Amino acid sequence: MKKIMMIGYGAMAQEVIARLPPGVTVGWIVARDKYHAEINARFQGQVQPLTELSACDGQPDLVLECASQQAVAEWGEAIVSRGWQLALISTGALADAALQQRLQQACQQHHGRLLVLSGAVAGMDGLAAAREGGLQSVTYQSSKSPASWRGSAAERMIDLNAVTQPQIFFQGSAREAAQLFPANANVAATIALYGLGMEQTQVQLQVDPQTQRNTHRLHVVGLFGEFQIELCGKPLASNPKTSTLAALSAVQACRRLVDGGFAV
């Protein structure tokens, strides 16, 4: 039985826990104190709630971050410095170049491993392959409902209550998008990490009052040729800012623990 550690106990973490494949179990959950009683009751003492990694009573086969960019900044370096394997959903945290460098250095020094999950988008294997042959441009557009943009910097850029048709309200680099929209633009960072990097990846963010889905459009041009991907994903019912597919990418990372890395 493989045991994982969860960072976070919000909507995405709950979805992942509910879908864990056979052969994988949760051993530890890093969460705020207010969740500890609930964790103890739900798992009947079989899962250790943590607020400090030093209290962990074992070694996880995988640490799965399903929390936030802030959680990556708070816990990431300490996790890989223990030689553990850390899988990230909140990839926008790596828009902080200093944090990315610290994590990479810690992995090299302590034999840890940092995995960038594909999250809410598809085609990252093809994008990484295209990079080997010379990428020329990568453009990403995210289109979501007004509800999915509420509570974000979008509210300062556009009147979400007055929008009647699809409208782009942000254009810039993946680094800018990930830093301005930490709960919404992890996909931009993921695409940048697999492709041209944070500065060269162009991002457009759009609000669409006619949709209830999160639409991701990717246009890639290089010496290999050209490809376009459009993915219309459903958000989690419990959190409109979170993609169902992103949660499923975390489940897939857990499945690879028990199938030797090959899953179909």
ChimeraX commands (.cxc) that place a marker at each C-alpha (Angstrom):
marker #1 position 0.00,0.00,0.00 radius 0.5
marker #1 position 1.35,3.42,-1.02 radius 0.5
marker #1 position 0.83,6.26,1.45 radius 0.5
marker #1 position 0.56,9.88,0.39 radius 0.5
marker #1 position 0.64,13.17,2.23 radius 0.5
marker #1 position -1.91,15.81,1.25 radius 0.5
marker #1 position -1.14,19.51,1.50 radius 0.5
marker #1 position -4.54,21.13,1.95 radius 0.5
marker #1 position -8.03,19.96,2.87 radius 0.5
marker #1 position -10.20,22.12,0.62 radius 0.5
marker #1 position -12.46,21.32,-2.32 radius 0.5
marker #1 position -9.76,19.85,-4.55 radius 0.5
marker #1 position -8.18,17.77,-1.80 radius 0.5
marker #1 position -11.60,16.38,-0.89 radius 0.5
marker #1 position -12.21,15.42,-4.52 radius 0.5
marker #1 position -8.85,13.68,-4.81 radius 0.5
marker #1 position -9.35,11.77,-1.56 radius 0.5
marker #1 position -12.76,10.56,-2.77 radius 0.5
marker #1 position -11.22,9.24,-6.00 radius 0.5
marker #1 position -7.97,7.65,-4.77 radius 0.5
marker #1 position -7.19,4.47,-6.71 radius 0.5
marker #1 position -6.88,1.08,-5.00 radius 0.5
marker #1 position -3.48,0.63,-3.43 radius 0.5
marker #1 position -3.12,4.28,-2.39 radius 0.5
marker #1 position -4.14,5.68,0.96 radius 0.5
marker #1 position -3.76,8.99,2.77 radius 0.5
marker #1 position -1.38,8.87,5.70 radius 0.5
marker #1 position -1.03,12.55,6.52 radius 0.5
marker #1 position -2.87,15.80,5.81 radius 0.5
marker #1 position -1.20,19.18,6.30 radius 0.5
marker #1 position -4.04,21.53,7.19 radius 0.5
marker #1 position -4.99,24.33,9.53 radius 0.5
marker #1 position -5.80,23.46,13.13 radius 0.5
marker #1 position -9.51,24.07,12.60 radius 0.5
marker #1 position -9.69,21.02,10.30 radius 0.5
marker #1 position -7.92,18.57,12.58 radius 0.5
marker #1 position -10.98,17.44,14.51 radius 0.5
marker #1 position -12.85,16.82,11.25 radius 0.5
marker #1 position -9.90,14.85,9.83 radius 0.5
marker #1 position -9.65,12.72,12.97 radius 0.5
marker #1 position -13.38,12.01,12.91 radius 0.5
marker #1 position -13.54,11.22,9.20 radius 0.5
marker #1 position -10.56,8.88,9.14 radius 0.5
marker #1 position -11.02,7.51,12.68 radius 0.5
marker #1 position -7.46,8.29,13.65 radius 0.5
marker #1 position -5.93,6.50,10.64 radius 0.5
marker #1 position -4.72,9.79,9.11 radius 0.5
marker #1 position -2.38,12.11,10.97 radius 0.5
marker #1 position -3.32,15.81,10.69 radius 0.5
marker #1 position -0.26,18.05,10.68 radius 0.5
marker #1 position 0.65,21.68,11.07 radius 0.5
marker #1 position 4.41,20.93,11.10 radius 0.5
marker #1 position 6.31,18.47,8.92 radius 0.5
marker #1 position 8.56,17.58,11.85 radius 0.5
marker #1 position 5.56,15.85,13.46 radius 0.5
marker #1 position 5.18,13.41,10.54 radius 0.5
marker #1 position 5.52,9.85,11.87 radius 0.5
marker #1 position 6.70,8.28,8.62 radius 0.5
marker #1 position 7.81,8.86,5.04 radius 0.5
marker #1 position 5.21,9.45,2.30 radius 0.5
marker #1 position 5.60,7.89,-1.13 radius 0.5
marker #1 position 4.25,11.14,-2.59 radius 0.5
marker #1 position 3.36,14.56,-1.24 radius 0.5
marker #1 position 0.42,15.99,-3.16 radius 0.5
marker #1 position -0.14,19.76,-3.00 radius 0.5
marker #1 position -3.80,20.65,-3.50 radius 0.5
marker #1 position -3.91,23.92,-1.62 radius 0.5
marker #1 position -2.53,27.19,-3.00 radius 0.5
marker #1 position 0.52,29.02,-4.25 radius 0.5
marker #1 position 1.07,30.21,-0.69 radius 0.5
marker #1 position 1.20,26.60,0.49 radius 0.5
marker #1 position 3.90,25.81,-2.10 radius 0.5
marker #1 position 5.96,28.74,-0.84 radius 0.5
marker #1 position 5.42,27.69,2.78 radius 0.5
marker #1 position 6.02,23.95,2.53 radius 0.5
marker #1 position 7.71,23.16,-0.78 radius 0.5
marker #1 position 11.35,23.64,0.12 radius 0.5
marker #1 position 11.05,21.73,3.40 radius 0.5
marker #1 position 9.36,18.80,1.62 radius 0.5
marker #1 position 11.92,18.29,-1.15 radius 0.5
marker #1 position 14.75,18.93,1.34 radius 0.5
marker #1 position 13.63,15.73,3.06 radius 0.5
marker #1 position 14.23,13.87,-0.20 radius 0.5
marker #1 position 10.49,13.49,-0.76 radius 0.5
marker #1 position 8.58,13.65,-4.03 radius 0.5
marker #1 position 6.30,16.70,-4.31 radius 0.5
marker #1 position 3.54,16.97,-6.96 radius 0.5
marker #1 position 2.23,20.49,-7.58 radius 0.5
marker #1 position -1.22,21.63,-8.65 radius 0.5
marker #1 position -0.59,25.29,-7.73 radius 0.5
marker #1 position 2.13,25.66,-10.35 radius 0.5
marker #1 position 1.66,29.43,-10.45 radius 0.5
marker #1 position 3.84,29.56,-7.34 radius 0.5
marker #1 position 6.80,28.94,-9.64 radius 0.5
marker #1 position 6.19,32.32,-11.26 radius 0.5
marker #1 position 8.27,33.47,-8.29 radius 0.5
marker #1 position 11.68,32.90,-9.87 radius 0.5
marker #1 position 13.48,32.91,-6.51 radius 0.5
marker #1 position 11.17,30.23,-5.12 radius 0.5
marker #1 position 11.59,28.08,-8.23 radius 0.5
marker #1 position 15.36,28.32,-7.93 radius 0.5
marker #1 position 15.29,27.38,-4.22 radius 0.5
marker #1 position 13.12,24.35,-4.92 radius 0.5
marker #1 position 15.35,23.19,-7.78 radius 0.5
marker #1 position 18.48,23.60,-5.68 radius 0.5
marker #1 position 16.91,21.73,-2.75 radius 0.5
marker #1 position 15.95,18.87,-5.07 radius 0.5
marker #1 position 19.50,18.62,-6.38 radius 0.5
marker #1 position 21.11,18.78,-2.93 radius 0.5
marker #1 position 18.74,16.43,-1.11 radius 0.5
marker #1 position 17.59,14.14,-3.94 radius 0.5
marker #1 position 14.00,15.32,-3.75 radius 0.5
marker #1 position 11.75,15.52,-6.78 radius 0.5
marker #1 position 9.35,18.19,-8.01 radius 0.5
marker #1 position 6.52,17.10,-10.32 radius 0.5
marker #1 position 4.53,19.67,-12.31 radius 0.5
marker #1 position 1.07,18.16,-12.81 radius 0.5
marker #1 position -0.79,18.92,-16.03 radius 0.5
marker #1 position -3.75,20.18,-14.01 radius 0.5
marker #1 position -6.69,21.60,-15.96 radius 0.5
marker #1 position -5.11,21.45,-19.42 radius 0.5
marker #1 position -4.17,18.73,-21.92 radius 0.5
marker #1 position -1.30,18.29,-24.36 radius 0.5
marker #1 position 1.65,19.00,-22.06 radius 0.5
marker #1 position 3.52,15.96,-23.34 radius 0.5
marker #1 position 3.26,17.32,-26.88 radius 0.5
marker #1 position 4.29,20.80,-25.80 radius 0.5
marker #1 position 7.36,19.46,-24.02 radius 0.5
marker #1 position 8.25,17.39,-27.10 radius 0.5
marker #1 position 7.84,20.43,-29.35 radius 0.5
marker #1 position 10.24,22.38,-27.12 radius 0.5
marker #1 position 12.97,19.87,-27.95 radius 0.5
marker #1 position 12.66,20.78,-31.62 radius 0.5
marker #1 position 12.42,24.56,-31.29 radius 0.5
marker #1 position 9.32,26.40,-30.12 radius 0.5
marker #1 position 8.54,29.77,-31.68 radius 0.5
marker #1 position 5.34,30.90,-29.95 radius 0.5
marker #1 position 2.91,29.68,-27.31 radius 0.5
marker #1 position -0.37,31.52,-26.72 radius 0.5
marker #1 position -2.89,30.52,-24.07 radius 0.5
marker #1 position -6.41,31.85,-23.56 radius 0.5
marker #1 position -8.56,31.11,-20.52 radius 0.5
marker #1 position -12.30,31.78,-20.72 radius 0.5
marker #1 position -14.49,31.43,-17.62 radius 0.5
marker #1 position -17.82,32.55,-16.24 radius 0.5
marker #1 position -18.11,35.71,-14.12 radius 0.5
marker #1 position -18.54,33.50,-11.02 radius 0.5
marker #1 position -15.18,31.87,-11.65 radius 0.5
marker #1 position -13.44,35.26,-11.73 radius 0.5
marker #1 position -15.10,36.71,-8.61 radius 0.5
marker #1 position -12.76,37.43,-5.73 radius 0.5
marker #1 position -9.83,37.87,-8.13 radius 0.5
marker #1 position -8.02,40.83,-9.69 radius 0.5
marker #1 position -10.55,40.61,-12.55 radius 0.5
marker #1 position -12.95,42.61,-10.41 radius 0.5
marker #1 position -10.58,45.57,-10.64 radius 0.5
marker #1 position -10.25,45.25,-14.44 radius 0.5
marker #1 position -13.84,44.70,-15.56 radius 0.5
marker #1 position -17.37,44.97,-14.16 radius 0.5
marker #1 position -18.31,41.30,-13.93 radius 0.5
marker #1 position -21.95,42.18,-13.25 radius 0.5
marker #1 position -22.26,44.21,-16.46 radius 0.5
marker #1 position -20.64,41.83,-18.95 radius 0.5
marker #1 position -23.09,40.67,-21.64 radius 0.5
marker #1 position -20.71,39.00,-24.11 radius 0.5
marker #1 position -17.27,37.33,-24.04 radius 0.5
marker #1 position -14.60,39.91,-23.27 radius 0.5
marker #1 position -10.83,39.71,-22.79 radius 0.5
marker #1 position -9.78,41.74,-19.75 radius 0.5
marker #1 position -6.10,40.75,-19.41 radius 0.5
marker #1 position -3.23,40.20,-21.86 radius 0.5
marker #1 position 0.32,39.63,-20.71 radius 0.5
marker #1 position 2.96,37.06,-19.84 radius 0.5
marker #1 position 2.38,33.82,-17.95 radius 0.5
marker #1 position 4.37,35.23,-15.05 radius 0.5
marker #1 position 2.11,38.27,-14.79 radius 0.5
marker #1 position -1.02,36.14,-15.08 radius 0.5
marker #1 position 0.06,33.64,-12.43 radius 0.5
marker #1 position 1.01,36.37,-9.97 radius 0.5
marker #1 position -2.11,38.49,-10.53 radius 0.5
marker #1 position -4.53,35.55,-10.52 radius 0.5
marker #1 position -3.12,32.96,-8.08 radius 0.5
marker #1 position -6.40,31.03,-7.80 radius 0.5
marker #1 position -7.23,31.09,-11.52 radius 0.5
marker #1 position -4.11,31.07,-13.69 radius 0.5
marker #1 position -2.13,28.00,-12.64 radius 0.5
marker #1 position -2.71,26.63,-16.15 radius 0.5
marker #1 position -0.78,29.57,-17.59 radius 0.5
marker #1 position 2.18,28.70,-15.39 radius 0.5
marker #1 position 1.97,25.00,-16.24 radius 0.5
marker #1 position 2.03,25.75,-19.97 radius 0.5
marker #1 position 4.99,28.07,-19.46 radius 0.5
marker #1 position 6.93,25.45,-17.49 radius 0.5
marker #1 position 6.41,22.82,-20.18 radius 0.5
marker #1 position 7.03,25.27,-23.01 radius 0.5
marker #1 position 8.76,28.61,-23.58 radius 0.5
marker #1 position 8.99,29.83,-20.00 radius 0.5
marker #1 position 7.16,32.45,-17.97 radius 0.5
marker #1 position 8.14,35.55,-19.94 radius 0.5
marker #1 position 7.70,34.22,-23.48 radius 0.5
marker #1 position 4.33,32.50,-22.97 radius 0.5
marker #1 position 1.51,34.86,-23.94 radius 0.5
marker #1 position -1.73,34.77,-21.95 radius 0.5
marker #1 position -5.22,36.13,-22.53 radius 0.5
marker #1 position -7.89,35.96,-19.83 radius 0.5
marker #1 position -11.55,36.24,-20.83 radius 0.5
marker #1 position -14.89,36.41,-19.04 radius 0.5
marker #1 position -17.88,34.80,-20.78 radius 0.5
marker #1 position -21.32,35.27,-19.20 radius 0.5
marker #1 position -22.84,32.60,-21.48 radius 0.5
marker #1 position -20.74,29.71,-20.18 radius 0.5
marker #1 position -20.67,27.55,-17.08 radius 0.5
marker #1 position -17.46,25.84,-18.13 radius 0.5
marker #1 position -13.78,26.73,-18.05 radius 0.5
marker #1 position -12.41,26.85,-21.59 radius 0.5
marker #1 position -8.67,26.59,-22.26 radius 0.5
marker #1 position -7.30,27.35,-25.73 radius 0.5
marker #1 position -3.66,26.67,-26.58 radius 0.5
marker #1 position -1.93,27.64,-29.84 radius 0.5
marker #1 position 1.63,26.40,-30.34 radius 0.5
marker #1 position 3.94,27.12,-33.29 radius 0.5
marker #1 position 7.46,25.78,-33.79 radius 0.5
marker #1 position 9.88,24.13,-36.16 radius 0.5
marker #1 position 7.95,20.89,-35.66 radius 0.5
marker #1 position 4.79,22.47,-37.14 radius 0.5
marker #1 position 1.74,23.82,-35.32 radius 0.5
marker #1 position -1.04,22.59,-33.04 radius 0.5
marker #1 position -4.11,23.97,-31.33 radius 0.5
marker #1 position -6.01,22.55,-28.37 radius 0.5
marker #1 position -9.38,23.60,-26.97 radius 0.5
marker #1 position -10.56,22.03,-23.76 radius 0.5
marker #1 position -13.90,22.84,-22.11 radius 0.5
marker #1 position -13.76,21.64,-18.52 radius 0.5
marker #1 position -16.37,21.62,-15.79 radius 0.5
marker #1 position -15.44,23.31,-12.51 radius 0.5
marker #1 position -15.94,21.48,-9.24 radius 0.5
marker #1 position -19.46,22.00,-7.91 radius 0.5
marker #1 position -17.97,22.88,-4.54 radius 0.5
marker #1 position -15.58,25.52,-5.94 radius 0.5
marker #1 position -16.12,27.27,-9.31 radius 0.5
marker #1 position -12.48,28.42,-9.37 radius 0.5
marker #1 position -11.25,24.81,-9.43 radius 0.5
marker #1 position -11.24,22.52,-12.45 radius 0.5
marker #1 position -12.46,18.95,-12.16 radius 0.5
marker #1 position -9.72,17.87,-14.57 radius 0.5
marker #1 position -7.08,19.43,-12.31 radius 0.5
marker #1 position -8.26,17.24,-9.46 radius 0.5
marker #1 position -8.22,14.23,-11.77 radius 0.5
marker #1 position -4.61,14.96,-12.78 radius 0.5
marker #1 position -3.73,14.66,-9.09 radius 0.5
marker #1 position -5.58,11.34,-8.92 radius 0.5
marker #1 position -3.59,10.16,-11.95 radius 0.5
marker #1 position -0.33,11.05,-10.18 radius 0.5
marker #1 position -1.43,8.77,-7.32 radius 0.5
marker #1 position -2.32,5.97,-9.75 radius 0.5
marker #1 position 1.21,6.07,-11.18 radius 0.5
marker #1 position 2.50,5.15,-7.73 radius 0.5
marker #1 position 0.93,1.70,-8.00 radius 0.5
marker #1 position 1.15,0.99,-11.74 radius 0.5
marker #1 position 4.85,1.68,-12.15 radius 0.5
marker #1 position 4.34,4.89,-14.09 radius 0.5
marker #1 position 2.34,3.44,-16.99 radius 0.5
marker #1 position -1.40,4.10,-16.97 radius 0.5
marker #1 position -4.06,3.87,-19.68 radius 0.5
marker link #1:1,2 radius 0.2
marker link #1:2,3 radius 0.2
marker link #1:3,4 radius 0.2
marker link #1:4,5 radius 0.2
marker link #1:5,6 radius 0.2
marker link #1:6,7 radius 0.2
marker link #1:7,8 radius 0.2
marker link #1:8,9 radius 0.2
marker link #1:9,10 radius 0.2
marker link #1:10,11 radius 0.2
marker link #1:11,12 radius 0.2
marker link #1:12,13 radius 0.2
marker link #1:13,14 radius 0.2
marker link #1:14,15 radius 0.2
marker link #1:15,16 radius 0.2
marker link #1:16,17 radius 0.2
marker link #1:17,18 radius 0.2
marker link #1:18,19 radius 0.2
marker link #1:19,20 radius 0.2
marker link #1:20,21 radius 0.2
marker link #1:21,22 radius 0.2
marker link #1:22,23 radius 0.2
marker link #1:23,24 radius 0.2
marker link #1:24,25 radius 0.2
marker link #1:25,26 radius 0.2
marker link #1:26,27 radius 0.2
marker link #1:27,28 radius 0.2
marker link #1:28,29 radius 0.2
marker link #1:29,30 radius 0.2
marker link #1:30,31 radius 0.2
marker link #1:31,32 radius 0.2
marker link #1:32,33 radius 0.2
marker link #1:33,34 radius 0.2
marker link #1:34,35 radius 0.2
marker link #1:35,36 radius 0.2
marker link #1:36,37 radius 0.2
marker link #1:37,38 radius 0.2
marker link #1:38,39 radius 0.2
marker link #1:39,40 radius 0.2
marker link #1:40,41 radius 0.2
marker link #1:41,42 radius 0.2
marker link #1:42,43 radius 0.2
marker link #1:43,44 radius 0.2
marker link #1:44,45 radius 0.2
marker link #1:45,46 radius 0.2
marker link #1:46,47 radius 0.2
marker link #1:47,48 radius 0.2
marker link #1:48,49 radius 0.2
marker link #1:49,50 radius 0.2
marker link #1:50,51 radius 0.2
marker link #1:51,52 radius 0.2
marker link #1:52,53 radius 0.2
marker link #1:53,54 radius 0.2
marker link #1:54,55 radius 0.2
marker link #1:55,56 radius 0.2
marker link #1:56,57 radius 0.2
marker link #1:57,58 radius 0.2
marker link #1:58,59 radius 0.2
marker link #1:59,60 radius 0.2
marker link #1:60,61 radius 0.2
marker link #1:61,62 radius 0.2
marker link #1:62,63 radius 0.2
marker link #1:63,64 radius 0.2
marker link #1:64,65 radius 0.2
marker link #1:65,66 radius 0.2
marker link #1:66,67 radius 0.2
marker link #1:67,68 radius 0.2
marker link #1:68,69 radius 0.2
marker link #1:69,70 radius 0.2
marker link #1:70,71 radius 0.2
marker link #1:71,72 radius 0.2
marker link #1:72,73 radius 0.2
marker link #1:73,74 radius 0.2
marker link #1:74,75 radius 0.2
marker link #1:75,76 radius 0.2
marker link #1:76,77 radius 0.2
marker link #1:77,78 radius 0.2
marker link #1:78,79 radius 0.2
marker link #1:79,80 radius 0.2
marker link #1:80,81 radius 0.2
marker link #1:81,82 radius 0.2
marker link #1:82,83 radius 0.2
marker link #1:83,84 radius 0.2
marker link #1:84,85 radius 0.2
marker link #1:85,86 radius 0.2
marker link #1:86,87 radius 0.2
marker link #1:87,88 radius 0.2
marker link #1:88,89 radius 0.2
marker link #1:89,90 radius 0.2
marker link #1:90,91 radius 0.2
marker link #1:91,92 radius 0.2
marker link #1:92,93 radius 0.2
marker link #1:93,94 radius 0.2
marker link #1:94,95 radius 0.2
marker link #1:95,96 radius 0.2
marker link #1:96,97 radius 0.2
marker link #1:97,98 radius 0.2
marker link #1:98,99 radius 0.2
marker link #1:99,100 radius 0.2
marker link #1:100,101 radius 0.2
marker link #1:101,102 radius 0.2
marker link #1:102,103 radius 0.2
marker link #1:103,104 radius 0.2
marker link #1:104,105 radius 0.2
marker link #1:105,106 radius 0.2
marker link #1:106,107 radius 0.2
marker link #1:107,108 radius 0.2
marker link #1:108,109 radius 0.2
marker link #1:109,110 radius 0.2
marker link #1:110,111 radius 0.2
marker link #1:111,112 radius 0.2
marker link #1:112,113 radius 0.2
marker link #1:113,114 radius 0.2
marker link #1:114,115 radius 0.2
marker link #1:115,116 radius 0.2
marker link #1:116,117 radius 0.2
marker link #1:117,118 radius 0.2
marker link #1:118,119 radius 0.2
marker link #1:119,120 radius 0.2
marker link #1:120,121 radius 0.2
marker link #1:121,122 radius 0.2
marker link #1:122,123 radius 0.2
marker link #1:123,124 radius 0.2
marker link #1:124,125 radius 0.2
marker link #1:125,126 radius 0.2
marker link #1:126,127 radius 0.2
marker link #1:127,128 radius 0.2
marker link #1:128,129 radius 0.2
marker link #1:129,130 radius 0.2
marker link #1:130,131 radius 0.2
marker link #1:131,132 radius 0.2
marker link #1:132,133 radius 0.2
marker link #1:133,134 radius 0.2
marker link #1:134,135 radius 0.2
marker link #1:135,136 radius 0.2
marker link #1:136,137 radius 0.2
marker link #1:137,138 radius 0.2
marker link #1:138,139 radius 0.2
marker link #1:139,140 radius 0.2
marker link #1:140,141 radius 0.2
marker link #1:141,142 radius 0.2
marker link #1:142,143 radius 0.2
marker link #1:143,144 radius 0.2
marker link #1:144,145 radius 0.2
marker link #1:145,146 radius 0.2
marker link #1:146,147 radius 0.2
marker link #1:147,148 radius 0.2
marker link #1:148,149 radius 0.2
marker link #1:149,150 radius 0.2
marker link #1:150,151 radius 0.2
marker link #1:151,152 radius 0.2
marker link #1:152,153 radius 0.2
marker link #1:153,154 radius 0.2
marker link #1:154,155 radius 0.2
marker link #1:155,156 radius 0.2
marker link #1:156,157 radius 0.2
marker link #1:157,158 radius 0.2
marker link #1:158,159 radius 0.2
marker link #1:159,160 radius 0.2
marker link #1:160,161 radius 0.2
marker link #1:161,162 radius 0.2
marker link #1:162,163 radius 0.2
marker link #1:163,164 radius 0.2
marker link #1:164,165 radius 0.2
marker link #1:165,166 radius 0.2
marker link #1:166,167 radius 0.2
marker link #1:167,168 radius 0.2
marker link #1:168,169 radius 0.2
marker link #1:169,170 radius 0.2
marker link #1:170,171 radius 0.2
marker link #1:171,172 radius 0.2
marker link #1:172,173 radius 0.2
marker link #1:173,174 radius 0.2
marker link #1:174,175 radius 0.2
marker link #1:175,176 radius 0.2
marker link #1:176,177 radius 0.2
marker link #1:177,178 radius 0.2
marker link #1:178,179 radius 0.2
marker link #1:179,180 radius 0.2
marker link #1:180,181 radius 0.2
marker link #1:181,182 radius 0.2
marker link #1:182,183 radius 0.2
marker link #1:183,184 radius 0.2
marker link #1:184,185 radius 0.2
marker link #1:185,186 radius 0.2
marker link #1:186,187 radius 0.2
marker link #1:187,188 radius 0.2
marker link #1:188,189 radius 0.2
marker link #1:189,190 radius 0.2
marker link #1:190,191 radius 0.2
marker link #1:191,192 radius 0.2
marker link #1:192,193 radius 0.2
marker link #1:193,194 radius 0.2
marker link #1:194,195 radius 0.2
marker link #1:195,196 radius 0.2
marker link #1:196,197 radius 0.2
marker link #1:197,198 radius 0.2
marker link #1:198,199 radius 0.2
marker link #1:199,200 radius 0.2
marker link #1:200,201 radius 0.2
marker link #1:201,202 radius 0.2
marker link #1:202,203 radius 0.2
marker link #1:203,204 radius 0.2
marker link #1:204,205 radius 0.2
marker link #1:205,206 radius 0.2
marker link #1:206,207 radius 0.2
marker link #1:207,208 radius 0.2
marker link #1:208,209 radius 0.2
marker link #1:209,210 radius 0.2
marker link #1:210,211 radius 0.2
marker link #1:211,212 radius 0.2
marker link #1:212,213 radius 0.2
marker link #1:213,214 radius 0.2
marker link #1:214,215 radius 0.2
marker link #1:215,216 radius 0.2
marker link #1:216,217 radius 0.2
marker link #1:217,218 radius 0.2
marker link #1:218,219 radius 0.2
marker link #1:219,220 radius 0.2
marker link #1:220,221 radius 0.2
marker link #1:221,222 radius 0.2
marker link #1:222,223 radius 0.2
marker link #1:223,224 radius 0.2
marker link #1:224,225 radius 0.2
marker link #1:225,226 radius 0.2
marker link #1:226,227 radius 0.2
marker link #1:227,228 radius 0.2
marker link #1:228,229 radius 0.2
marker link #1:229,230 radius 0.2
marker link #1:230,231 radius 0.2
marker link #1:231,232 radius 0.2
marker link #1:232,233 radius 0.2
marker link #1:233,234 radius 0.2
marker link #1:234,235 radius 0.2
marker link #1:235,236 radius 0.2
marker link #1:236,237 radius 0.2
marker link #1:237,238 radius 0.2
marker link #1:238,239 radius 0.2
marker link #1:239,240 radius 0.2
marker link #1:240,241 radius 0.2
marker link #1:241,242 radius 0.2
marker link #1:242,243 radius 0.2
marker link #1:243,244 radius 0.2
marker link #1:244,245 radius 0.2
marker link #1:245,246 radius 0.2
marker link #1:246,247 radius 0.2
marker link #1:247,248 radius 0.2
marker link #1:248,249 radius 0.2
marker link #1:249,250 radius 0.2
marker link #1:250,251 radius 0.2
marker link #1:251,252 radius 0.2
marker link #1:252,253 radius 0.2
marker link #1:253,254 radius 0.2
marker link #1:254,255 radius 0.2
marker link #1:255,256 radius 0.2
marker link #1:256,257 radius 0.2
marker link #1:257,258 radius 0.2
marker link #1:258,259 radius 0.2
marker link #1:259,260 radius 0.2
marker link #1:260,261 radius 0.2
marker link #1:261,262 radius 0.2
marker link #1:262,263 radius 0.2
marker link #1:263,264 radius 0.2
view
